Amino acid sequence: MAHESTEPTPGTTASPAPQDDLVTSEHSIKLPAGPLNYRVTTGTTVIGQEEVTDGVYCGDVPAARVFSTSYTVTDAAGQTDPQRPVIFAFNGGPGSSSAWLHIGLFGPRRVVINDVDEPAQPPYGLTDNLETTLADADLVFIDAITTGYSRPMEGRKDQEFHGFTGDRDIVGEAIRLWLTRNKRWTSPKFLAGESYGTTRAAALAGHLARRHGIAFNGIILISAVLDFATIDFTEGNEAPYVHYLPTFAAIAQYHGKHPGRSAEDVIAEATEFAYGDYSRALDKGKRLSAEEHADICSRLADLIGLDPEFVRISDLRVDEFTFFNELLKDQRLKTGRLDARWTAHQGKLSGEVLGDDPSYPMIQYPYTVGINELLRSEFGYESDITYEVLTGRVHPWSYKEFENSHVTTAEDLAYAMRMNPDLKVYVAFGYHDCATPFAASEHVLAHLRISEKSWNQIVRRYYPAGHMMYAHPGSRIDQLHDIADFVAWSTGRADKPESNQPA
């Protein structure tokens, strides 16, 4: 392996220009189809920004060190294929590293996590990912600033990158630079984001098309949120109550509130009710008659598994934090937010505050061990600073671009699809995801200003799990097969995969 480092120039006293800090190593994995050899390059890349002051060009000024891990498949002679597809992947938060997609889904090494019925126990570990997406495309995992090992350059304010545009632009520049330095401009290109990473992916699709003329073959959106107005429970915004209802019903079904019925059946009924009678009832407000109110209350309570009297005094409006604590209150349990299949003792009773998410520690602990073990012990990258798997250090996050309006990147995605009619989109939903409810995403997709052709190039896939649906072993395998099919379709090697939306 090779480790690039910075040394002062002999005979000078000036500080040397910051250099990349990259480690390269060679690996192999035995897949069912045969051995796959690959090269890993991991570390920080110096990302510059061209600056002009008072009309005077000041050059490319170092702005940040962006940490990434790239996987490129090699042949018997150790050569890479410049025509091979490449996927640029990142998670969201804001404040999340790419560790989740890296060792949870796409990469050739994956964390051992098990599931709700048999959670993994410390000290955790890694194993080969026999369904790795590396078999179908090269992979580049990018950590946003202050996540992973990515940091601003010394002397730069971190607030420059802790916001919508600063974050988008620095990740976009990391992508452009990787394509340039690795001579991969002619490779089929994909973006893959999860959660806020889907917000970023949509923004990048529009930004990179406008700024650098980069057209993507496909965009992979996992647990998508493209319009925050659909999920933000603020006074006067009725939309989240409608969009969350099918997810609440699915969670109620999982926890035994709809005996003898399938999740798909319950979701179909909840979706029809949410966008029909329930939506109209919320629109009426105080104009709703007592009889109508009682009918809606009874049907809503039955679908989401709550006490009708509680729904009545809530005026037919139950937000996500209240739901977590109310659904299994008789058992003194609260459900998870990222994955509502998980439960924990309620602790302090409150209808307003979630407290600790029962699902997060079960995911956080194994992933923290896994990513630190992988980078240092298997790849040889050494750093004594904390690898920030998920951090609050990026907050407050700036959405100054959306002052007096809601945050949305739906139009960025629509623009990219209008300007590139061949762009394909895969969207993954988890039935039990209370961070980015599936109906909210479906609503946004259905309102994109795109052609019928582009609409038919969106593939939707549902999984019986949560926000990180790949934490569920069966869903992980299914999802990786689905993504392999999507990549093959997007590169002209296969027919369009089927969607499986329940409603």
VEXBA-859328 format. One record per residue (C-alpha): z, y, x; residue in one letter. Coordinates in steps of 0.5 Angstrom, whole numbers, padded with zeros to 4 digits, always signed. Each point is the difference from the previous one (the first is absolute). Example, Ala and Ser with C-alpha at 12.3 -4.5 7.8 and 13.67 -1.06 7.14 Angstrom:
REM residues 2
+0016-0009+0025A -0002+0007+0002S 
***
This chain:
REM residues 503
+0000+0000+0000M -0001+0007+0002A +0005+0006-0001H -0003+0007+0001E +0005+0005+0002S +0001+0007+0003T +0001+0002+0007E +0000+0007+0002P -0006+0002+0004T +0002+0000+0008P +0000+0007+0003G +0001+0004-0006T +0006+0003-0004T -0003+0001-0007A +0002-0005-0005S -0005-0005-0001P -0004-0001-0007A +0003-0005-0004P -0003-0006+0000Q -0001-0006-0005D +0005-0006+0001D -0003-0006-0002L +0001-0008+0001V -0006-0005+0000T +0001-0007-0001S -0004-0006-0002E +0002-0005-0005H -0002-0006-0004S +0002-0003-0007I -0002-0007-0003K -0003+0001-0007L -0002-0005-0005P -0007+0002+0002A +0001-0001+0007G +0003+0004+0006P -0001+0008+0000L +0001+0004+0006N +0002+0007+0000Y +0002+0006+0004R +0006+0004-0002V +0000+0008+0003T +0007+0003-0002T +0003+0007+0002G -0001+0007-0001T -0006+0004+0000T +0000+0007+0001V -0003+0004-0005I -0003+0007+0001G -0001+0006-0005Q -0006+0005+0002E +0003+0007+0000E -0003+0007+0000V +0005+0006+0001T -0003+0007-0002D -0007-0003+0000G +0001-0003+0007V -0001-0008+0001Y +0006-0003+0003C -0002-0007+0001G +0003-0006-0003D +0007+0001+0000V +0005-0007+0000P +0003+0000-0007A +0003-0007-0001A +0001-0007+0003R -0002-0004-0006V +0002-0008+0001F -0005-0005-0002S -0001-0007+0001T -0007-0003+0000S -0003-0007-0001Y -0007-0002+0002T -0003-0007+0000V -0003-0002+0007T -0005-0005+0001D +0000-0006+0006A -0002+0006+0005A +0005+0005-0002G -0004+0004-0004Q +0001+0004-0006T -0006+0001-0006D -0001+0007-0001P -0003-0002-0007Q +0006-0003-0003R +0003+0003-0005P +0007+0004+0001V +0005+0002-0004I +0005+0006+0001F +0007-0002-0003A +0006+0004-0002F +0006+0000-0004N +0003+0006-0004G +0007+0003-0002G -0001+0005+0002P +0004-0002+0006G -0003-0007+0001S -0003-0004+0006S -0005-0005-0001S +0004-0006+0002A +0000-0002-0007W -0008-0001-0001L +0000-0002+0008H +0005-0006+0000I +0001-0001-0008G -0008-0001-0002L -0006+0002+0005F +0002-0002+0007G +0000-0007+0004P +0008+0000+0000R +0004+0001-0006R +0007+0000-0001V +0004-0006-0003V +0003+0003-0007I +0000-0005-0005N +0001+0003-0007D +0005+0001-0006V +0002-0007-0001D +0001-0002+0008E +0001+0007+0004P -0001-0001+0007A +0007+0001+0004Q +0001+0003+0007P -0002+0001+0005P -0007-0001-0003Y -0006-0001+0004G -0008+0000+0000L -0005-0006-0001T -0008+0000+0000D -0003+0003-0006N -0006-0006-0001L -0003+0005-0005E +0000+0006+0004T -0006+0005-0002T -0001+0000+0008L -0005-0006-0002A -0004+0005-0004D +0001+0007+0004A +0003+0003+0006D +0006+0004-0002L +0003+0006+0002V +0007+0002-0002F +0002+0007+0000I +0007+0003+0000D +0001+0007-0003A +0004+0006+0004I +0007-0002+0000T -0001-0007-0002T -0001-0006+0005G +0000+0003+0007Y -0004+0006-0003S +0002+0007+0002R -0002+0007+0001P -0002+0002+0007M +0006+0004+0003E +0001+0007-0002G -0004-0001-0007R +0004+0000-0006K +0000-0006-0004D -0001+0004-0006Q -0007+0000+0002E -0001-0007-0002F +0005-0001-0006H -0004+0002-0005G -0007-0002-0004F -0005+0004+0004T +0003-0001+0007G +0001-0007-0001D -0007-0001-0003R -0003+0003+0006D +0004-0003+0006I -0001-0007-0003V -0008+0002-0001G +0000+0002+0007E +0003-0006+0002A -0005-0004-0004I -0006+0004+0003R +0002-0001+0007L +0001-0007+0000W -0007-0001-0003L -0003+0005+0006T +0004-0004+0006R -0001-0007-0003N -0008+0002-0001K +0001-0003-0007R -0003+0006-0004W -0005-0006-0003T +0005-0005-0002S +0001+0000-0008P +0006+0004-0001K +0006-0001-0005F +0007+0004-0001L +0006-0004-0003A +0006+0004-0002G +0006-0002-0004E +0004+0004-0005S +0000+0007+0003Y -0005-0003+0005G -0005+0000-0006T +0001+0007-0001T -0002+0001+0007R -0005-0005+0000A -0004+0004-0006A +0001+0006+0004A -0002-0002+0006L -0007-0003-0003A -0001+0007-0003G +0002+0004+0006H -0004-0005+0005L -0006+0000-0004A +0000+0008+0000R +0003+0001+0007R -0003-0005+0004H -0006-0004-0004G +0004-0006+0000I -0002-0005-0006A +0004-0006-0001F -0002-0007-0003N +0006-0001-0003G +0007+0003-0002I +0006-0005-0001I +0005+0003-0004L +0007-0004-0001I +0005+0003-0005S -0004+0006-0001A +0003+0007-0002V -0006+0005+0000L +0003+0005-0005D +0007+0002+0000F +0000+0002-0007A +0000-0007-0003T +0006-0002+0003I +0005+0006+0001D +0005+0001-0005F +0001+0007-0001T +0002+0004-0006E -0006+0001-0005G -0004-0005+0003N -0001-0006-0005E -0005-0004+0004A +0004-0004+0005P +0004-0003-0006Y -0007-0003-0003V -0002-0002+0007H +0006-0004+0002Y +0001-0004-0007L -0005-0006+0002P +0004+0000+0007T +0007+0000-0004F -0003-0006-0005A -0002-0004+0006A +0007+0001+0003I +0003-0002-0006A -0004-0006-0001Q +0002-0002+0007Y +0007+0000-0001H +0000-0004-0007G -0001+0005-0005K -0006-0003-0003H +0001-0007+0000P -0006-0005-0001G -0005+0006+0002R -0004+0001+0006S +0000+0007+0004A -0007+0001-0002E +0001-0001-0007D +0006+0005+0000V -0004+0005+0004I -0006+0000-0004A +0005+0001-0006E +0003+0006+0003A -0006+0003+0003T -0003+0001-0007E +0007+0002-0003F +0001+0005+0006A -0007+0004-0001Y +0000-0001-0007G +0006+0001-0005D +0005+0002+0006Y -0004+0005+0003S -0002+0003-0007R +0008+0000-0002A +0001+0004+0007L -0005+0005-0002D +0003+0001-0007K +0007+0001+0003G +0005+0003-0005K -0006+0000-0005R +0001-0008+0000L +0003-0002-0007S +0007-0004+0000A -0004-0007-0002E -0005+0001+0005E +0005+0001+0005H +0004-0006-0002A -0007-0004+0001D -0001+0002+0007I +0007+0000+0002C +0000-0008-0002S -0007-0002+0003R +0002+0004+0006L +0007-0003+0001A -0003-0007-0001D -0006+0001+0005L +0004+0002+0006I +0006-0004-0002G +0006+0006-0001L +0005+0001-0006D -0004+0003-0006P +0006+0005+0000E +0000+0002+0007F -0008+0001-0001V +0002+0005-0006R +0005+0004+0003I -0005+0001+0006S -0005+0003-0005D -0005-0006+0002L +0000+0002+0007R +0002-0004+0005V -0001+0002+0008D +0000-0005+0005E +0007+0001+0003F +0003-0001-0007T -0004-0006-0001F +0002-0004+0007F +0007+0001-0002N -0001-0002-0008E -0004-0006+0000L +0005-0005+0003L +0006+0004-0002K +0004-0005-0003D +0000-0004+0006Q +0002+0006+0004R -0007+0000+0004L -0005+0005+0002K -0007-0002+0001T -0004+0003+0006G -0005+0005+0001R -0005-0002+0005L +0000-0007-0003D +0004-0001-0007A +0001-0007+0001R +0006+0001+0005W +0006+0002-0003T +0007+0002+0002A +0007+0001-0002H +0000+0007-0003Q +0006+0003+0003G +0001+0007-0003K -0003+0000-0007L -0004+0006-0001S -0007+0001-0004G -0002+0005+0005E +0000-0002+0007V -0003-0007+0003L +0004+0000+0006G -0002-0005+0005D -0006-0004-0002D +0001-0007-0001P -0007-0002+0003S +0000+0004+0006Y +0005-0003+0004P -0003-0007-0001M -0006+0003+0003I +0002+0005+0005Q +0004-0005+0004Y -0005-0005+0002P -0005+0005+0001Y +0004+0004+0005T +0001-0006+0004V -0007-0002+0000G -0003+0006+0002I +0004+0002+0006N +0000-0008+0002E -0008+0001-0001L -0001+0006+0004L +0005-0001+0006R +0000-0007+0001S -0007-0003-0002E -0004+0006+0002F +0004+0003+0005G +0001+0007-0002Y +0006+0003+0002E +0004+0007-0003S +0007+0001-0001D -0001+0005-0005I +0001-0003-0007T -0006-0003-0004Y +0001+0004-0007E -0002-0006-0005V +0002+0005-0006L +0003+0006+0002T +0002+0007-0004G -0001+0004+0006R -0007+0002-0003V +0004+0004-0006H -0001+0005-0003P -0007-0002+0000W -0005+0006-0001S -0005+0000-0006Y -0001+0007+0000K -0007-0001-0001E +0002-0002-0007F +0004+0006-0002E +0000+0001-0007N -0003-0007-0001S +0001-0007+0000H -0002-0004+0006V -0006-0004+0000T -0006-0003+0004T -0004-0003-0006A -0005+0005+0001E +0000-0001+0008D -0002-0008-0002L -0005+0002-0005A -0003+0005+0004Y -0001-0006+0006A -0003-0005-0006M -0005+0006-0003R -0002+0001+0007M +0000-0007+0003N -0003-0004-0006P +0001-0007+0004D +0007+0002+0001L +0005-0006-0003K +0007+0000-0002V +0005-0005+0000Y +0007+0001-0004V +0006-0004+0000A +0005+0000-0005F +0007-0003+0000G +0003-0002-0007Y +0007+0002+0002H -0001+0006+0004D +0004+0006-0003C -0002+0005+0006A -0008+0000-0002T +0000-0003-0007P -0007-0003-0001F -0002+0003-0007A +0001+0007+0004A -0005-0002+0005S -0005-0003-0005E +0000+0006-0004H -0002+0004+0006V -0005-0004+0002L -0003+0000-0007A +0000+0008+0000H -0004+0000+0007L -0006+0004-0001R -0005-0005+0003I -0006-0004-0002S -0001-0006-0004E -0002-0003+0006K +0006+0002+0004S +0005-0002-0006W -0003-0007+0001N +0001+0000+0007Q +0008+0000-0001I +0003-0007+0001V +0007+0000-0003R +0005-0006+0001R +0007-0001-0003Y +0005-0004+0004Y +0007-0003-0003P +0004+0004+0005A +0002+0007+0002G -0002+0006+0004H -0001-0004+0006M -0003-0006-0004M -0001-0004+0006Y +0008-0001+0001A -0002-0005-0005H -0002-0006+0004P -0005-0002-0006G -0003+0007-0001S -0001+0001+0008R -0004-0006+0000I -0004+0002-0006D -0001+0007+0002Q -0002-0001+0007L -0006-0005-0003H -0001+0006-0005D -0001+0005+0006I -0004-0005+0004A -0005+0000-0006D +0000+0007-0001F -0002+0002+0007V -0005-0006+0000A -0003+0004-0007W +0000+0007+0003S -0004-0002+0007T -0005-0004-0005G +0002-0007+0002R +0002-0002-0007A +0000+0002-0007D +0005+0004-0004K +0007-0003+0000P +0003+0000-0007E +0005+0004-0003S +0006-0003-0004N +0004+0006-0003Q +0004-0003-0006P -0002+0006-0005A 
***
